[in-house]
Amino acid sequence: MGLAVKQSVRKSLLTLIIPLILISQIGLAAEFGKITLPLGKVEVLVAGSENWSRAMPRQALNVNDQIRTAVKSRCEITLTGGGIVRIGENSELVLTAANVKPMTKEFNATLKKGNAWVSAKAAFGEKKNVSIRTPTAVAAIRGTVYRTSAGEDESSVLVYEGKVDVNQPTNLDAEADQEKSTGKPKFKLGPVTEVLAPTEVAGPYEVSLEEWITLVEGMQINVRKDGKYNMFKFDQVTDAGDEFVQWNKELDGEE
């Protein structure tokens, strides 16, 4: 085979391979995960569609898809690259962002209502962030396991393992607007204030949540829509009696 022919073949192969690589990377970045355990009535609204459809096991989920559950229904989502997000009954979750790279994995979702459980262990040297936004709070995992409950007037975050950063959505929205207009963020994301579990319950809703704070294992924070919050050490015995908590701990123990 002549040199000119070899070069022509090589160019043709590159022309085919490079688009495939780009498509693969784009697809990986947009893929949020897969439905691994739909229980009861679970439905998915695929991005761009107007009709909800029944969720199927192993169904792929992409950014901007939505998942909802009916009464006595639950759903487990396995994240691309590892990690779990589970939602309880009467919950609705919007998958807003996914960035999956070999050593960095970031996932953002909005819990419009209901309950969500996040369990995501990072491999050695890996950075993994799973952030859940509710109407009144934003929780970003820094450790392993947390649970969040979404309400229009108040949301809560409970930490079971590791550490979780918490802020309120209005701070992040203001920061985004400030950055767009001036190129400089209004709110600093670090250093984050770390708060150890108190021995007594603090006075409720005295201070507004104006920056990121870090909750450690055994802590709960309730954030109202006005930004005021109450942070305390939750009763783990009482919490362990919750059916949604029991279900998640049993599944986490099987992994």
PAPATOR-451537 format. One record per residue: y, x, z of N, C-alpha, C in turn. Coordinates in steps of 0.1 Angstrom, whole numbers, plus 5000, padded with zeros to 4 digits. Layout:
# residues N
YXZYXZYXZ;...
//
This chain:
# residues 255
498850095000500050005000501250095000;502250064991503450144990504350125002;505350225003506250225014507150095013;507550065002508449945000507749815004;506449805001505649695004505449685019;505149805026505049805040506249755047;507449805043508649765049508949625047;508649565036508849425033507949345042;506649385044505749315053506249315067;506749435071507249455085508449365088;509349355078510549265080510049125081;509049085073508648945073508048915086;507249005092506648985105507648965116;508749055115509749045125510548915124;510748875112511448745109510648635116;509348635116508548535122508448545137;508248675142508048695156509248675165;510448725161511648715169512048575172;512048475162512348335166511248285176;510048325174508948275184509248315198;509648445199510048495212511148425218;512248405210513348335215513048185219;512248125211511847985215511047985227;510148085229509348095241510148115253;511248195252512048225264512948105267;513448035257514247915259513347805266;512147795261511247695266510847725281;510647845284510347885298511447855307;512747885303513847865311514147725314;513747635304514047495305512947415312;511747485313510647415320510747425335;510847315341510947305356509647325363;508647255357507247265363506347155358;505347115366504447015362504146925373;503846795370503346695380501946725383;501646755395500246795399499546685408;500346595414499746495422500646375423;500446285413501246155414500346055421;500845995432500145895440500945765440;500245655436500845525436501645515423;502845445424503645425412504745535411;504445625402505445735400505845725385;507145735382507645725369508545845365;508545875352509345985347510345935336;511545975337512545945327512846075320;512246095308512346225301513846235295;514346355296515746375292515946325278;516946245275517246185262516646055260;515746005269515045885267515745775276;515545645272516145535279515145465287;513845495285512745425292511945505301;511745455313510845515323509345505319;508545605321507145595317506345645329;505045605329504145645340503945795340;504045855352503845995354502346025353;502046125346500646165344500346305350;499146325355498746455361498946565350;499446675354499646795345500746765335;501546665337502646635328503746745330;504246805319505246905320506646835323;507446895331508746845334509746955330;510846905324511846995319513246965326;514147055324515547025330516046895324;516746825333517346695330516346575330;515046605332514146495335514346435349;513946305351514046245364512746185368;512446185381511246135387511546035398;510845925398511145825409509745775414;509745735426508545675433508945545438;507845455438508045325444507545325459;507545215465507045205479505545245480;505245315490503845375493503445465481;504345535476504045625464504645765468;504045865462504546005464504246085452;504846205451504646285439504746435443;503846515438503946665439504246725426;505246815426505646895415505447045417;504647105409504447255410505447325401;506247405407507247475399506747585390;507347605379506947715370507147845377;506047925378506048055385505748045399;505347925404504947905418505947835427;505347765436506247685446505947535444;506347455454506047315454507347235458;507547125451508547025456507746885456;507846825467507146685469508246585473;508146465467509046355471508246245477;508846175487508146065493508345935486;508045825493508245695487509745655485;509945565476511345525473512345635471;511845735464512745855462513045875447;514145935444514545965430515046105429;514446185421514846335419515246365405;516346425403516846475390516746625389;516046675379515846815377517046875370;517846945376519146985370519247125364;518347225369518447355364517147435367;516847525358515647615360515847745353;515747855360515947985354514748065358;513748085350512548155353512448285346;512448395354512248525349511148595357;510548705353509448765360509648785375;510848835379511148865393512248775399;512748685392513748595397513448445392;513448355401513148215398514148125406;514848045398515847965405515647815399;515647725409515447585405516547505413;517147415406518147315412517747175409;517847085419517546945417518446865426;518646745422519446645430518546535435;518546515448517746405454518746295456;518646195447519646085447519345995459;518045975463517745905475516345935479;515945905491514645935496514446065503;513246125502512846245510512246345500;512446475503511946585495511446695504;510346755501509746865508509646985499;510147095503510147215495509347325502;508347385495507547495500507447595489;508147705490508147805479508147945485;507048015485506948155490507248245478;508148345481508448445471507448555472;507048605460506148725460506848845464;506148955467506849075471507749125461;509049145465510049195455510649085447;510148965448510648855440511848775447;512748725439513848645444513548505440;513448405449513148275446514148175453;514848095446515747995452515447855447;515147765457514947625453516047545460;516947495453518147425459518047275456;518147195467518147055466519546995470;520146925461521446865464521246715467;521846665478521946525481523346475480;523546345482524946295482525946365491;525446415503526346475513526046615517;524946675512524546815516523846885505;523847015505523147105496522347205504;521047205501520147305509519547395499;519647525502519047635493518147715501;516847725497515847795504516047945504;515948005516515948155517514648205523;513748105527512548145533511348075527;510847975534509547915529509647765528;509847695539509647545539510847475545;511247375538512247275545512047135539;512647045546512546905542514046845542;514346765533515646705532515546555529;516446475535516446335534517846295529;517946215518519146185511519646045515;520846035518521545905521522945905515;523445795512524845785506525845825517;525645785529526545815540526245935548;524945975549524446095557523146145551;523046275551521746345547521346445558;520046475558519646565568518746675561;518746795568517846905564517146955576;515846975575515047025586514247155581;514347255589513647385585512347405593;511347425586509947445592509547595592;509947665582509647815581510747885574;511048005578512048085571513448045574;514348055565515748015566516247935554;517247845557517747765546519347765547;519947795536521447785536521847645533;522847595540523347455538524847455536;525347365527526747345525526947205521;528147155519528347025514528747025499;528346925492528646925477530146945473;531046875481532446885478532947025478;532447115487532847255487532447325474;531247295470530747365458531447315445;531747185445532547125434533947185433;534547195445535847255445535847405441;534847475445534647615441534447625426;533647535420533447535406534747505398;535547405403536847375397537847495398;537847555410538747665412538347785403;537047805401536647915393536947895378;536847765374537247735360538647755357;539547715367540947725364541547865366;541047945376541648075379540648195376;539348155375538448265373538048325387;538548275398538248325411537648215420;536548235426536048125435536948095447;537047975451537847935463537047965475;535747925475534947945487534048065486;533948145496533048265495531648225499;530648265491529248235494528648335503;529348435507528748535516529848615523;529648675535528348655542528148515547;526948475547526648345553526648345568;527148245574527048235589525748195593;525048275601523648235605523748175620;523148065622523247995634521847985640;521648035652520348035659520147895665;518947855667518647725672519147715686;520047615689520547595702519547535712;519747565725518847515735519247375738;520447335736520847195738521547135726;521547005725522146935713523646945714;524246995703525647005703526346865701;527646865705528346735703528346695689;528046565686527846525672529146515664;529046565652530046545642531546575646;531646695652532946735657533646825646;532846895638533446995629533046965615;533846995605533546975591532847105586;531847085577531147195571531947245560;532547365561533447415551532947535544;531847595548531247705542529747705544;529047795537527647805538527247845552;526247785558525647835571524147835569;523547925577522047935576521347885588;520447795585519547735596518247815597;517847835609516547905611515447795614;514247845616513147755618513347675631;513047545630513147455641514447385642;515347415632516747345633516847235623;517647145627518047025618519547015617;520046975606521446945604521546815597;522446725602522846605596524246615591;524446585578525846595573526246465567;527446415572528046295567528846315555;529146205548529946215536531346265538;531846255550533146305553533146455556;531946525555531746665557531546705571;531646615581531346645595529846655597;529446735606527946755608527546765622;526246745624525646765638524446845636;524346955643523247055641522547075655;521247065655520447075667519047115665;518347145675516847175675516147045675;515347015664514646895664513346895672;512946775676511746755684510546775674;509846885674508746915665507546825668;507346785680506146695683506346555677;507546505679507846375673507846385658;508446485652508546505638507146515632;506146585639504846605634504046465633;504546365639503946235638504346155625;505346205618505846135606504746155595;504446045588503346045578503646145567;504846145562505246235551505146375555;505546415568505446545573503946585574;503146495579501646525580501046555567;501346465557500846485544501146615538;502446655539502846785533502246905540;502146895553501547005561500047025557;499346915555497946915551497846985538;498646945528498547005515498947145515;499947185523500347325524499247415529;498447355539497347425545496247445535;496147365524495047385515495347485505;496647535504497047625493496447765497;
//
